[in-house]
Structure formats: C-alpha cells, structure tokens
Amino acid sequence: MNNIKKAALGVLIGGFAFGFSAFTTIKRTNIVLYYKTDMTYPLPSDPRGYFYYSGDRCESSGSMCSAQWEIGSNSKPVFDGTPLPELGKFFISGSATTGHFE
C-alpha cells in the first residue's frame, strides 16, 4: 500500500508540474524579420534603423543586415519600408545576420 501511495503522489506532482508549465510558457507567434537599413545605429538590439521588406535583401559583405523581432500585439507589416513598431517589440537574441542591406 505504501508504494501505491508514493506512485500516486508522484503522478499528482508530475501533473501539477506539467499543468503549471503549460501556463508559464511564452509562445512567440508574432516574430518578424526586419532589415537594418540605417547603420547610424549599428547594434543589432538597437531598434532604430529597422524596416520591413518582404524579400531577402541581405548581401554578403557587412557586419549587420537583419534580425528577428517579436512585435507582440502589433499587426504584421504588409508593405515594404514599414518601420519597426515604436512599442511592444522585443529583440530575438541570436537572430541577427551579417551582411548589408541592399
């Protein structure tokens, strides 16, 4: 009987852990690739100088071309040249690509 209680307790704790993690996991569903067109602000995580373009606009030489940004509840851009939203955006670490915008 003691082993059955331990097994039941283990299943209960596992169920709580799984249920809790389902509510704390952040799902990033609004991630958009923006191109760094203004190199006055060269840091990849600096939101200034980023614009949306639909096609691949990176060329091989250069230090910074594009990065992904989580734009939250902002609507996804449709038109080329749309700037990165002012509010509600987060840089996706490790998403920056080298090259230059063309």
C-alpha positions as CSV (number, residue, x, y, z in Angstrom):
1,M,0.0,0.0,0.0
2,N,2.9,2.4,0.8
3,N,4.3,2.0,-2.8
4,I,0.9,2.8,-4.3
5,K,0.7,6.0,-2.3
6,K,4.2,7.0,-3.4
7,A,3.3,6.3,-7.0
8,A,0.0,8.3,-6.8
9,L,1.8,11.2,-5.1
10,G,4.5,11.2,-7.9
11,V,1.8,11.2,-10.6
12,L,0.0,14.0,-8.8
13,I,3.1,16.2,-8.5
14,G,4.1,15.4,-12.1
15,G,0.6,16.5,-13.2
16,F,0.9,19.8,-11.3
17,A,4.3,20.5,-12.8
18,F,3.0,19.8,-16.3
19,G,-0.1,21.9,-15.8
20,F,1.8,24.8,-14.3
21,S,4.4,24.8,-17.2
22,A,1.6,25.0,-19.7
23,F,0.5,28.4,-18.3
24,T,4.0,29.8,-17.9
25,T,5.4,29.0,-21.4
26,I,5.7,32.1,-23.6
27,K,4.6,31.5,-27.1
28,R,6.2,33.9,-29.6
29,T,3.8,33.9,-32.5
30,N,4.3,37.3,-33.9
31,I,8.0,37.2,-34.9
32,V,9.0,39.2,-38.0
33,L,12.3,39.7,-39.8
34,Y,13.4,43.3,-40.1
35,Y,16.3,44.8,-42.1
36,K,18.8,47.2,-40.5
37,T,18.8,49.9,-43.2
38,D,20.3,52.8,-41.1
39,M,23.7,51.9,-39.8
40,T,23.9,55.1,-37.7
41,Y,22.7,52.7,-35.0
42,P,24.9,49.6,-35.6
43,L,24.0,47.4,-32.6
44,P,21.6,44.6,-33.6
45,S,19.5,45.0,-30.5
46,D,19.0,48.8,-31.1
47,P,15.5,49.1,-32.6
48,R,16.4,52.3,-34.5
49,G,17.0,51.8,-38.2
50,Y,15.0,48.7,-38.8
51,F,12.5,48.4,-41.6
52,Y,10.4,45.5,-43.0
53,Y,11.0,44.2,-46.5
54,S,9.3,41.1,-47.9
55,G,12.2,39.6,-50.0
56,D,15.7,38.6,-49.0
57,R,17.6,41.9,-49.1
58,C,20.9,40.8,-47.5
59,E,24.2,40.9,-49.4
60,S,27.3,39.1,-48.3
61,S,29.7,41.8,-47.1
62,G,29.0,43.8,-44.0
63,S,28.5,43.5,-40.2
64,M,24.8,43.8,-39.8
65,C,21.9,43.1,-42.2
66,S,18.7,41.8,-40.4
67,A,17.3,40.5,-37.2
68,Q,14.0,39.0,-35.9
69,W,11.8,40.9,-33.6
70,E,8.8,39.8,-31.6
71,I,6.2,42.6,-32.2
72,G,3.6,41.4,-29.7
73,S,0.1,42.7,-30.4
74,N,1.2,45.0,-33.3
75,S,-0.1,43.9,-36.7
76,K,2.4,42.2,-39.0
77,P,3.7,44.6,-41.7
78,V,2.5,44.2,-45.2
79,F,4.3,47.0,-47.2
80,D,8.0,47.2,-47.8
81,G,9.6,50.1,-45.9
82,T,7.4,49.7,-42.8
83,P,9.4,50.7,-39.7
84,L,9.7,48.6,-36.6
85,P,6.8,49.4,-34.2
86,E,7.6,52.0,-31.5
87,L,6.1,50.0,-28.6
88,G,5.6,46.3,-27.7
89,K,8.6,44.9,-29.5
90,F,11.4,42.6,-28.3
91,F,14.7,41.7,-30.0
92,I,15.1,37.9,-30.5
93,S,18.6,37.2,-29.2
94,G,20.8,35.3,-31.6
95,S,18.7,36.2,-34.7
96,A,20.9,38.9,-36.2
97,T,22.5,38.1,-39.6
98,T,25.7,39.5,-41.0
99,G,25.9,41.2,-44.3
100,H,24.4,44.5,-45.5
101,F,21.0,45.7,-46.7
102,E,20.7,46.1,-50.5
